[in-house]
């Protein structure tokens, strides 16, 4: 089982975890020189699309390349440099701001990162209202959902 470090950082067991992300390159930790006060991981925009193929073609024309997903299941992940878009057909009502703790924008897996349960604690301490949160006493993959003041859904989704 993954271990929880005393400072709220998550340390994965090994790179052979059966999470589908084990083949990603790893780096020790996020770049501490970057601005911000809470490490949320890789940022992406999850777009609710009416036509997955038309959206894929549009973003490919903008220079994005499909790097993951499953079109038969109605979703694709596209990258252009360090920019990431998720295209989702029939899964969300609105576009969703998405963060993935434990991943960098270059799709590197962090060996040490702020676990989603620590993120949850800090968000609650800041007075934010969460729509969903990890089950108490759990470890590993989990997510948090909340809504910003303008009604934009925010998803913090830890894969491992």
N, C-alpha and C positions, 0 to 999 in steps of 0.2 A: 504494500500500500504506500502511496505517496506520503512523505513526511511533511509535517508543518513545522517550519522553523519558528523559534520563539518570537521573531520580529514580524511574523505574518507572511513571510515569504514561503513559497511553495517550492519544493525540490522534487522533481520527477524521479521515479524509481530508477529507470534505465531507459536507454533509447530503444529498447526492444518492446516497450509497452505496446499493446495491441490496440492503438487508438487511431490508426490510419495516418498519423503524423510522424511516426517514428523515423521515417526516411528523410525528414527535413534536416538540413544542416543545423547545428546548434552553436550558440554563443553563450558565454558565461552569464551575462546580465544585460539589462537595458543600458543605454548610454546615459549615464547620470549627468552629463553636461547639458542635456536638452532641457528646455523650460517645462514647468508643470510641477504640481504638488502631489499628484496621485497617479501612479503608473497604471495605465489602463490597457496597454498592449497595442497591437496593430489596429489602425482605424480603417474602416471601409464604409461605404454607403450601400445599403441594401435597397434596391429599387423594386417596387411593385410594378411589374410590367404586364401590359395587356397581351402582347405577342412576343414570346421569348425569342423566336428566330429573327423577327424584325429588329428587336432591340440589340441582339447579338451583332447583327450585320451593321447597325448604326454605330455601335461602340467600336467594332473592329475597324470601321472607316476612320474613327478618331485615333487609331493606333493601338487599341487594346487587343490583347490576345487571351483566348480562353485558356485558363490554367487549372480549372477544376470544375466540379459539379456534375450534374447528370441531367441532360436535356429531357430525357424520357420522364424524369421525376419533376421537371418543371423548374430547374434552377441551374445557373452557371456562375462561375467565378471568373472574372476578367481582371487582368493586370496590365498596366502601362507604366513601366518604371516602378516606382514605389506606390503608385495609386492603385487602389483596389475597388472594384465594383462587384456587387452580387446582383444578379438578375433573377427575380423570383416571380414566377407566374402562379397566381392563385394561392399564394401562401400568406401574404400580408395585404391589409387594406391600404396602408400608406407606406411611403418610403421610411426606412428605419436607419438611424445613426447607429453604427455597430463598432464595438471594441472587442478585441480578443486578447485577454491577458495571457502572457506566456509566449506570444508571437511578436516578431518585429515586422515592420512594413516590407521587409525583404523576404518574408516567410521563413525566417530563421526561428528555431525553437529556443527559448531562453531556458538555461539550466536553472536559474533562480529568478523568481518573479513574485510580485504581490498576488497572493491567492485571492480568489473572488470573495471568500468569506471575510477577509480583511478589508477588501474594497467595500463590501456590504456594511461592515461596522463603521467605516469612515463616512460613508454616505449617510447612514442613519445619524451618526454624531453631528453631521452638518445640517441635520434637520430635513433631509430630503425624504419624500414619500416614495416607497418602492411598491410597484404593482406586483412583482414576483421576486423571490429571493431563494437562495439555496435552502434546502431542508436542513434544520439543525442537526448537528452531529455527523454530517456527510463529509466526504473528501472527494477530491478530483473534479471531474467535469460538472459544471453547474452554470446557471445563468441568472442574471438580474434584469428586470425590465422596469423602466420608469419613463415618465413623460416630462419634457422640458416645459418651461413656462408658456411657450407658443404652441403646445400640443404635439410637438414632434416626438415620436416614440424613440427611445434609446434602449439598445440591447447591449449588455455586457455579457459575453458568451465565452466561458473558459472551456476549452476542448478536452483538457486532461488534468 
